[in-house]
Amino acid sequence: MKIVKIMATFLLVLLAALVIIPLLVLAGLFIWLKLTEEGDEESLELDQETV
């Protein structure tokens, strides 16, 4: 019976990791996109002013 509890716990941890890790990666990409987007807008504004 103990092995069944260990396997169930392992499966729950594995399932949680399969859900949480991609969400963390997507959140990191979203934050990186927002941070770099501000820099892109500033450089576009500078390019338009110099024309």
C-alpha positions in Angstrom: 0.0 0.0 0.0 2.9 2.3 0.7 4.2 2.0 -2.9 0.8 3.1 -4.2 0.9 6.3 -2.1 4.5 6.9 -3.3 3.5 6.4 -7.0 0.4 8.6 -6.6 2.5 11.4 -5.0 5.1 11.1 -7.8 2.5 11.3 -10.5 1.0 14.4 -8.9 4.4 16.1 -8.6 5.1 15.2 -12.2 1.8 16.6 -13.4 2.3 19.8 -11.4 5.7 20.2 -13.0 4.4 19.7 -16.5 1.8 22.5 -15.9 3.9 24.9 -13.8 7.1 24.9 -15.8 5.6 26.0 -19.2 3.5 28.6 -17.4 6.7 30.1 -15.8 8.4 30.1 -19.2 5.5 31.9 -20.8 5.4 34.4 -18.0 9.1 35.1 -18.4 8.7 35.5 -22.2 5.8 37.9 -21.7 7.8 40.0 -19.2 10.8 40.1 -21.5 8.6 41.1 -24.4 7.1 44.0 -22.4 10.5 45.2 -21.3 12.0 45.1 -24.8 8.8 46.6 -26.3 9.4 49.9 -24.5 12.9 50.1 -25.8 11.7 49.5 -29.4 9.2 52.2 -29.1 11.8 54.7 -27.8 14.1 53.8 -30.7 11.3 54.2 -33.2 10.5 57.7 -31.8 14.1 58.7 -32.1 14.2 57.5 -35.7 11.1 59.5 -36.6 12.6 62.6 -35.0 15.8 62.4 -36.9 14.0 62.1 -40.3 
